[in-house]
Amino acid sequence: MSDTPKKDQVQGEGDYDAARRYNKDQKEFSESGKVEQAARDAAPKTPEEAEAMKRAEEEGKSHSKGEGKGMSDKSQTKP
């Protein structure tokens, strides 16, 4: 048997089944009431960790093609 996807299966960025599963999981998590706790758990515990997270974010941004229209460092949504 081959691990190659069949011609009618869409993979990669067009993997619709994976996108549906991801969207379902994200919706369930956002409605679970666990978002605030997860955000607190992910917050840096020390000033050093905060600095490391900031450097990692800056490194990631340096590889991006830029922010979307209407996006800024302070807000990820339009007012």
N, C-alpha and C positions, 0 to 999 in steps of 0.2 A: 504494500500500500504506500501511497505517496502522501506527504504532508502538504503538497501544493494545493491551494484552494481550487475548487472546481470553477469553471468558467462563469457560472451564474452566481458565485459567492463574491460579495464585495468586501475587500479588505483595506487596511490602511486608513487614510482619512475618510474614506467612504464606507466604513464599516458601520452600517446602520443599526445592526443588532447591538453592537458595543455602545453606540451613542444612546440608544434607548435605555439600556441597562444603566449607564452612567447617569443619565437624566433622572431615571426613576430613583436610583440610590441617593442622588443629591436632593431630590424633592423630599424623600422620606427623612433624610437627616435634618434638613432645614425645618421640617415640621415636628421633629422628635422632641424639641425642647432642650437638646444637648449642645446647641451652638454656642451659647454664652460660656458654658463650662469648657468646651473645647478651645475657645479663644483664650480663656484664662490659662489653661494648661499649656498653650503654645507660646504664651508671652515669655520674654526673656526673664530668667531668674536672677541674673547678675548684670552689672554694668558691662562686664566683658562680653557676656553672651549677647547683650543688646548691640554692642559695637560690632561683633562678628556678624550678626544678622544684618545690620546696616551695610557692612562691606559686601556681604553676599548679594543683597538687593542691588547695590550699585553695580556690582560685577554683572549681574543678570541684565540690568538695564543697558549696560554698555554693549551688549550683544544684540539688543533689539533694534528694530527699524524705526523706533519712535513710538510715541504715545498716540492713541487714537484721537480723532477730533473731539474736542471738548473734555479731554481727560487731563488730569494734572496729578502731581505727587500728593496733594492734599485730599483729593476726592476722586473716587472711581465712578461717580455718577454725575449726570448733569443736574443742575439745580432745578 
